[in-house]
Amino acid sequence: MKPDGTAVWAEVNVTALSERHEGLLSVVVDLTSRMRAEAQKNLLIEELNHRVKNTLAAVQSLAALTIKHSSSPKAFYGSFLARLMALSATHNLLTREAWEQASLRDLVAVELDPYTARGRALVTVTGRPVVLTPRQTISLGMVFHELVTNAAKYGALSVSAGRISIDWELTRDQGGGSLRIDWQERGGPSRKFPFHRGFGSRLIEQSITKELGGQFKPTYGKGGFRCTIVLPVK
């Protein structure tokens, strides 16, 4: 206990001197900073272990479900690799922010970057700054990957005249709030409601409804595919 009443960690060594009349030598070392650093290190290790387990579980699930919905080993490899790259990009984004948060605009930019290159304005993004939690970032990252992949295969990005607009609005009240994200494709082929629901559709719905407790509302029509995502926020 320090004179000011502060409790600290300390290491005390007491040594009897060679001559009896010389008494004892006592050395006190303040270990508080070291103990705090060790506690922080252990906490970080536990957090890292938790995140690695979650990531491995996500990869295992992606692999199992991609195999189930793949027509050939080649198709599996392409789809699975693309999803792994999307997951990796999301993790890199969170790492830059010490795994505390991520910007929605940055997340959209990262996941859609392969389709907005070459100086072509294929995608327009509008919305005020919104900060996402790590869980929201990972789930929405996979959702945006599936949406843009479908657009490139069957939707607006499958033709030269196609365009995508993404906008969002954050509303708050005393009980919490909600984040509404609108995905609108234009200039692409007409989309009818899919007769067979593939892994991409299931992944989107599971990520939005089960992982984030939100709502996913897709619309297929002559104007192109459109969907609305509504998420609860604190």
N, C-alpha and C positions, 0 to 999 in steps of 0.2 A: 504494500500500500504506500503510495507516494504521500508526501506531506500535505498535498492538496486534496487527498482523499481518493485519488484515481487508482483503481485496481489495475495492476500490470502483471504480465508474465515475467518471471525472473529466474535466473540460474545462480545459485549460491554455492560457492566452494570455500570451505574453511580448512585451513592447514595449520597444524601446530608447528611453531618454529623450533629450531634445534635446541635453543637454550630455553629452559623453563621460564626464566624471568622475562623473555622477549614476548611471551604470550602467543596469540593466534593471529593468522593472516586471513582475513575474510574478503573475498572478491564477489561482487554482485553484478551480474550482467543483465541488462534489460532486454528481454526476448520478445517483447510485444509485437514489434514490426515483423519479426521472423515468423511468429506464430500466425499472425494475420495473413502473411503471404502464403504460408502453407495451407491455411484454411481456404484461401481463395483458389489456390492451385487444385486442391481436392474438389472444390465445387465445380471448377471448370472441367476437370477430368470426368466427373459424374455427368455433367451436362453434355460433354462431347460424346460419352458413351451412349447416352439417351438418344442423341441425334443420329449417331451412326446406326443404332438399332432401328430407328424409325426409317432411315434412308434405305437400309438393307431390306426392310419389310416392304417398302414401297417398290423397290427394284424387283423383288421377288414377285410381288403382285402384278407388276407390269409385264414381267416375263411370262408368267403363267397365263394371263388373260390374252396377251398378244399371240402366244402360241395357239391358244384356243380359237382365235379368230383369224388365223393366217392360213392361206391356201397352200403355201409351200415354204420350205426353209429360206429361200431367197426373200420372199415377201416378209417373213418373220424378221429376218436380219435387218432389212431396211426400216421397217416400222419400229422395231425395238431400239435400234441405234438412234433414230430420230428422237424418240421419247427420252432416252437417256441423255442426249445432248440438251434437250429442253430442260430436264431436271437439273443438269449440271449448270446451265446458264442461270437458273433461278438461285441455286446455291451460291454461285459466284456473286450475284447481286446482293444476297443477304450477308455474305462474308465481308463485303465492303462496308456494311453498316453494323459490323460486329454482331450479327444475328439478332438485332433488336427490332428492326423495322425495314421497310422498303417503300419506295415511291411507286404508286400505281402507274404513273407515266413511264418511269424507268422500266418497270416490268413489261409493259406493252412493247416498248422499244426493243427490249432484249429478245422477246419471243417472236416478234414480227420482223426483226432485222433482216433475215435472209430474203424477205419478200418486198422490202422497201429499198433495196440497193439500186445501183445503176442509174441513180438520178431520177427515177420515175416516182411520181407522187401517187402510188397505188393505194396508200392508206392515209387517212386524215384522222387525227386524234384531238379531241377537245374535252376540256374538263379542268376544274380547279384542282390544285394540289391535294392529293389524298395519300395518307400514310397507312400502310398495311402491316399487320402483324406477320411474323414468320409463317404461321400456319396458313393465313390467307394468301400470302405470297406464293407458297409452294402449290397450293391447290389451284389458284387462279392461273399460275404459270402453266400448269398442265392443261387447263381449260383453253387458254389462248392458243397453245400449241395445237390442240386438236381442232379448234375452229379455223385457224389459218391453214392447217394441212388440208382440211376438207374443202376450204375455199380454193386452194391451189389445184386440187384434184377434180372437183365437181362444180365449184361455184365461181365467184366473181374473178378470182385470180387465175382461172383456167383459160380466160380469153383476154386479149390485149386491151379491150375497152372496159374491163371490169374494174371496179373500185370498191373500197371498204371504208366505212366511217365508223369510228368508235368514240362514243361520248359517255360521260357519266355525271351523276349529280349526287351529292351527299346532303342528306337532310337530317336534322337533329331536333329532338324534343326532350322533355324532362325524363321520359322513360328510356331514352337511348337514341337510336337513330337507324338509318338505313342507307345503303349505298346501291344506287341503281346504275347498271352498266348496259348500254344499248349497242349492239353489234348489227350493222346494216350493210348488206351487200347490194351493189347496183351494177347494172350493165352485164351481168353474167347470164348464163342459161337459166331458164325457169326451173325451179326446184319443187318437186312434189314430195309429199310426206313419204319418208323411206319405208318400204315394206319390211325390210330386214334391219333391225337395230344392231349395228356393229359395236365393237369395243369402244370406239371413240365416243359414240353417243352415251354408252353406259358410263364411261369414265367421267364425262362432263356432268351428267346427272348426279353421280355418286359424289363427285368433288363438291358440287354446289349444295346439294340437299343434305347429304349425310355428314360430310366433313365440316361444312361451314354453316349448316342450318338455314340455308337460303332457298330461293326459288329460281327455277330455270324454265323460261317460256320460249320455245322455238316456234317460228312461223315460216312456212314454205309457200311460195307463190310466184307469180309471174315477175314481180319486181325484184326477185332474188331472195335469198335466205336472210332471215332476221331473227335475232333472239334478244331477250331481255333477262338480265341476271340481277336479282335483288338479294342483298346480303344484310343481315343485322350487324350493326356496329355499336360499340360502347362510346 
